[in-house]
Protein backbone atom coordinates (compact mmCIF):
# COMPACT_ATOMS: atom_id res chain seq x y z
CA UNK A 1 0.00 0.00 0.00
CA UNK A 2 1.18 3.51 -0.80
CA UNK A 3 -0.25 6.86 0.24
CA UNK A 4 0.56 10.52 0.72
CA UNK A 5 1.48 11.84 4.18
CA UNK A 6 2.68 15.19 5.51
CA UNK A 7 6.21 14.90 6.83
CA UNK A 8 8.20 16.49 9.66
CA UNK A 9 11.87 15.55 9.07
CA UNK A 10 13.91 15.44 12.28
CA UNK A 11 17.41 14.43 13.31
CA UNK A 12 16.08 11.55 15.41
CA UNK A 13 14.95 7.99 14.84
CA UNK A 14 11.43 7.26 16.09
CA UNK A 15 10.27 3.68 16.65
CA UNK A 16 6.75 2.21 16.56
CA UNK A 17 4.98 2.55 19.94
CA UNK A 18 7.50 5.18 21.09
CA UNK A 19 6.20 8.36 22.70
CA UNK A 20 7.86 11.47 21.32
CA UNK A 21 7.30 14.90 22.86
CA UNK A 22 7.69 17.79 20.42
CA UNK A 23 7.88 21.53 20.92
CA UNK A 24 6.38 23.05 17.77
CA UNK A 25 7.47 26.59 16.92
CA UNK A 26 7.93 26.84 13.13
CA UNK A 27 4.85 28.11 11.23
CA UNK A 28 4.93 25.20 8.75
CA UNK A 29 4.83 22.61 11.50
CA UNK A 30 2.21 24.47 13.50
CA UNK A 31 0.11 24.26 10.34
CA UNK A 32 0.96 20.56 9.93
CA UNK A 33 -0.11 19.72 13.49
CA UNK A 34 -3.30 21.77 13.15
CA UNK A 35 -4.21 19.95 9.91
CA UNK A 36 -3.49 16.52 11.40
CA UNK A 37 -5.66 17.25 14.44
CA UNK A 38 -8.48 18.70 12.34
CA UNK A 39 -8.48 15.77 9.89
CA UNK A 40 -7.56 13.13 12.49
CA UNK A 41 -4.63 12.02 10.35
CA UNK A 42 -1.05 10.95 11.19
CA UNK A 43 2.15 12.46 9.85
CA UNK A 44 5.57 11.05 9.12
CA UNK A 45 8.92 11.66 10.80
CA UNK A 46 11.68 10.60 8.41
CA UNK A 47 15.12 10.68 9.99
CA UNK A 48 17.62 13.33 8.94
CA UNK A 49 21.20 12.02 8.92
CA UNK A 50 24.15 14.11 7.74
CA UNK A 51 21.70 16.84 6.68
CA UNK A 52 19.81 14.48 4.35
CA UNK A 53 16.29 13.09 4.66
CA UNK A 54 16.85 9.35 4.57
CA UNK A 55 14.72 6.60 3.08
CA UNK A 56 12.88 5.31 6.14
CA UNK A 57 10.89 6.94 8.91
CA UNK A 58 7.99 6.32 11.26
CA UNK A 59 4.37 7.31 11.00
CA UNK A 60 3.19 9.05 14.18
CA UNK A 61 -0.16 10.16 15.54
CA UNK A 62 -0.91 13.16 17.72
CA UNK A 63 -1.88 11.92 21.18
CA UNK A 64 -2.46 15.25 22.89
CA UNK A 65 -1.60 18.93 23.05
CA UNK A 66 0.11 19.44 26.38
CA UNK A 67 0.45 23.21 26.21
CA UNK A 68 -0.45 26.08 23.90
CA UNK A 69 1.65 29.24 24.18
CA UNK A 70 0.45 32.78 23.56
CA UNK A 71 2.70 33.05 20.49
CA UNK A 72 1.11 29.95 18.95
CA UNK A 73 3.86 27.50 19.85
CA UNK A 74 2.77 24.06 21.05
CA UNK A 75 3.97 21.20 23.23
CA UNK A 76 2.66 18.05 21.54
CA UNK A 77 2.72 14.39 22.58
CA UNK A 78 2.95 11.95 19.66
CA UNK A 79 3.19 8.17 19.35
CA UNK A 80 4.91 6.12 16.65
CA UNK A 81 2.73 3.61 14.81
CA UNK A 82 4.52 2.01 11.85
CA UNK A 83 7.64 2.25 9.70
CA UNK A 84 7.39 3.71 6.21
CA UNK A 85 9.67 3.99 3.22
CA UNK A 86 9.85 7.30 1.34
CA UNK A 87 9.20 6.80 -2.38
CA UNK A 88 9.02 10.47 -3.34
CA UNK A 89 9.14 13.78 -1.46
CA UNK A 90 6.48 16.24 -2.57
CA UNK A 91 7.43 19.91 -2.40
CA UNK A 92 5.08 22.82 -2.90
CA UNK A 93 1.76 21.41 -1.70
CA UNK A 94 -0.98 23.94 -2.60
CA UNK A 95 -1.87 26.22 0.33
CA UNK A 96 0.53 24.37 2.65
CA UNK A 97 3.79 25.48 4.19
CA UNK A 98 5.00 21.94 4.92
CA UNK A 99 6.14 19.20 2.57
CA UNK A 100 4.82 15.68 2.13
CA UNK A 101 5.85 12.32 0.76
CA UNK A 102 4.50 9.33 -1.11
CA UNK A 103 5.33 6.36 1.11
CA UNK A 104 4.93 2.61 1.30
CA UNK A 105 4.79 0.41 4.40
CA UNK A 106 7.20 -2.56 4.55
CA UNK A 107 5.91 -5.78 6.09
CA UNK A 108 7.19 -5.83 9.67
CA UNK A 109 7.45 -9.12 11.58
CA UNK A 110 7.22 -9.10 15.39
CA UNK A 111 7.71 -12.81 16.16
CA UNK A 112 10.26 -12.95 18.97
CA UNK A 113 12.50 -15.44 20.75
CA UNK A 114 12.15 -15.37 24.54
CA UNK A 115 15.70 -16.57 25.22
CA UNK A 116 17.27 -14.02 22.87
CA UNK A 117 15.10 -11.23 24.24
CA UNK A 118 16.12 -12.13 27.80
CA UNK A 119 19.82 -12.13 26.82
CA UNK A 120 19.52 -8.67 25.29
CA UNK A 121 17.68 -7.33 28.33
CA UNK A 122 20.24 -8.79 30.73
CA UNK A 123 23.13 -7.29 28.73
CA UNK A 124 21.34 -3.94 28.59
CA UNK A 125 20.91 -3.89 32.36
CA UNK A 126 24.58 -4.79 32.80
CA UNK A 127 25.48 -1.81 30.62
CA UNK A 128 23.26 0.47 32.68
CA UNK A 129 24.89 -0.84 35.86
CA UNK A 130 28.36 -0.06 34.51
CA UNK A 131 27.18 3.41 33.47
CA UNK A 132 25.51 3.90 36.86
CA UNK A 133 22.21 4.85 35.29
CA UNK A 134 18.80 3.68 36.41
CA UNK A 135 16.42 2.94 33.56
CA UNK A 136 12.89 1.70 34.07
CA UNK A 137 10.43 0.46 31.47
CA UNK A 138 6.68 0.88 31.44
CA UNK A 139 6.09 -2.70 30.26
CA UNK A 140 6.79 -6.06 31.95
CA UNK A 141 10.11 -7.56 30.86
CA UNK A 142 8.46 -10.28 28.75
CA UNK A 143 6.61 -7.66 26.68
CA UNK A 144 9.62 -5.50 25.83
CA UNK A 145 10.51 -5.42 22.14
CA UNK A 146 13.71 -4.43 20.40
CA UNK A 147 12.05 -1.09 19.64
CA UNK A 148 11.51 -0.54 23.38
CA UNK A 149 15.18 -1.26 24.12
CA UNK A 150 17.06 0.29 21.20
CA UNK A 151 17.17 3.89 22.44
CA UNK A 152 18.62 2.66 25.78
CA UNK A 153 21.51 0.65 24.32
CA UNK A 154 23.93 3.49 23.56
CA UNK A 155 23.52 3.28 19.79
CA UNK A 156 24.63 6.10 17.52
CA UNK A 157 22.04 7.79 15.29
CA UNK A 158 23.28 5.75 12.32
CA UNK A 159 22.94 2.54 14.33
CA UNK A 160 19.45 3.45 15.52
CA UNK A 161 18.54 4.01 11.89
CA UNK A 162 19.92 0.59 10.95
CA UNK A 163 17.59 -0.96 13.53
CA UNK A 164 14.67 0.98 12.02
CA UNK A 165 14.98 -0.76 8.67
CA UNK A 166 15.36 -4.28 10.02
CA UNK A 167 11.91 -5.73 9.50
CA UNK A 168 12.06 -8.85 11.67
CA UNK A 169 12.11 -8.74 15.47
CA UNK A 170 14.73 -11.51 15.58
CA UNK A 171 17.04 -9.42 13.39
CA UNK A 172 16.58 -6.39 15.61
CA UNK A 173 17.30 -8.37 18.78
CA UNK A 174 20.39 -9.96 17.23
CA UNK A 175 21.64 -6.51 16.21
CA UNK A 176 21.24 -5.22 19.77
CA UNK A 177 22.90 -8.32 21.20
CA UNK A 178 25.96 -7.94 18.94
CA UNK A 179 26.22 -4.26 19.83
CA UNK A 180 26.01 -4.90 23.57
CA UNK A 181 28.48 -7.80 23.46
CA UNK A 182 30.93 -5.43 21.75
CA UNK A 183 30.35 -2.51 24.11
CA UNK A 184 30.25 -4.30 27.47
CA UNK A 185 33.92 -5.45 27.53
CA UNK A 186 35.02 -1.93 26.59
CA UNK A 187 32.93 -0.43 29.39
CA UNK A 188 34.23 -2.96 31.91
CA UNK A 189 37.82 -2.13 30.94
CA UNK A 190 37.07 1.57 31.36
CA UNK A 191 35.78 0.89 34.85
CA UNK A 192 39.00 -0.97 35.69
CA UNK A 193 41.03 1.89 34.23
CA UNK A 194 39.07 4.37 36.33
CA UNK A 195 39.81 2.31 39.45
CA UNK A 196 43.54 2.27 38.62
CA UNK A 197 43.57 6.04 38.10
CA UNK A 198 41.89 6.54 41.46
CA UNK A 199 44.69 4.57 43.16
CA UNK A 200 47.45 6.84 41.86
CA UNK A 201 48.82 9.00 44.66
CA UNK A 202 47.50 6.78 47.45
CA UNK A 203 49.58 4.63 49.83
CA UNK A 204 49.33 1.01 48.75
CA UNK A 205 50.56 -2.29 50.14
CA UNK A 206 52.75 -3.63 47.31
CA UNK A 207 54.84 -6.76 47.17
CA UNK A 208 56.90 -8.61 44.58
CA UNK A 209 56.28 -11.94 46.28
CA UNK A 210 59.33 -14.14 46.94
CA UNK A 211 61.62 -12.57 44.30
KAPEJO-V973110 format. One record per backbone hydrogen bond with DSSP energy under -0.5 kcal/mol. CO is the residue of the C=O (numbers start at 0). NH is the residue of the N-H. E is the energy in kcal/mol with one decimal. If there is no record, write none. Layout:
co/nh/e
CO/NH/E
CO/NH/E
This chain:
co/nh/e
0/104/-0.9
2/102/-2.7
4/100/-2.3
5/43/-2.9
9/11/-1.0
9/47/-2.0
11/13/-0.5
14/17/-2.0
17/79/-2.6
19/21/-0.5
19/77/-2.4
21/23/-0.7
21/75/-3.2
22/24/-0.6
23/73/-2.2
25/28/-0.6
25/29/-2.1
26/30/-2.2
27/31/-1.8
28/32/-2.5
29/33/-2.2
30/34/-2.5
31/35/-2.5
32/36/-2.4
33/37/-2.4
34/38/-2.6
35/39/-0.7
35/40/-2.1
42/59/-3.2
43/7/-3.1
43/45/-0.6
44/57/-1.6
45/9/-1.8
46/48/-0.6
46/53/-2.6
48/51/-1.1
51/48/-2.4
51/53/-0.6
54/85/-3.7
55/46/-1.3
56/83/-2.7
57/44/-2.4
58/80/-3.3
58/81/-0.8
59/42/-2.2
60/62/-0.6
60/78/-2.0
63/65/-0.7
63/76/-2.8
66/74/-2.5
68/71/-2.0
72/68/-2.9
73/23/-3.2
73/75/-0.6
74/65/-2.6
74/66/-1.4
75/21/-3.1
75/77/-0.5
76/62/-2.9
76/63/-1.6
77/19/-2.2
78/60/-2.3
79/16/-2.5
81/58/-3.3
83/56/-2.0
84/86/-0.5
84/103/-2.0
87/101/-2.9
88/90/-0.7
89/99/-2.3
92/95/-2.1
97/92/-0.5
98/6/-2.2
99/89/-2.9
100/4/-2.3
100/102/-0.6
101/86/-3.0
101/87/-1.5
102/2/-1.8
103/84/-2.7
103/105/-0.6
106/108/-0.5
108/168/-1.5
110/169/-0.5
112/116/-2.8
113/117/-2.3
114/118/-2.0
115/119/-2.3
116/120/-2.3
117/121/-2.4
118/122/-2.4
119/123/-2.5
120/124/-2.2
121/125/-1.9
122/126/-2.2
123/127/-2.3
124/128/-2.0
125/129/-2.2
126/130/-2.1
127/131/-0.7
127/132/-2.6
128/131/-0.7
132/134/-0.7
139/142/-1.7
140/143/-1.6
144/148/-1.3
145/149/-2.2
146/150/-0.6
148/151/-1.8
149/152/-1.5
149/154/-0.6
155/159/-2.7
156/160/-2.1
157/161/-1.9
158/162/-2.0
159/163/-1.6
160/164/-1.4
162/165/-1.7
164/166/-0.5
166/108/-2.9
167/171/-2.0
168/172/-2.6
169/173/-2.3
170/174/-2.2
171/175/-2.2
172/176/-2.6
173/177/-2.5
174/178/-2.2
175/179/-2.6
176/180/-2.6
177/181/-1.3
178/182/-2.2
179/183/-2.8
180/184/-0.6
181/185/-0.7
182/186/-2.4
183/187/-2.6
184/188/-2.1
185/189/-1.9
186/190/-1.9
187/191/-1.9
188/192/-2.5
189/193/-2.5
190/194/-2.1
191/195/-2.1
192/196/-2.5
193/197/-2.0
194/198/-1.2
195/199/-0.9
196/199/-0.7
198/201/-2.2
203/205/-0.9
207/210/-1.0
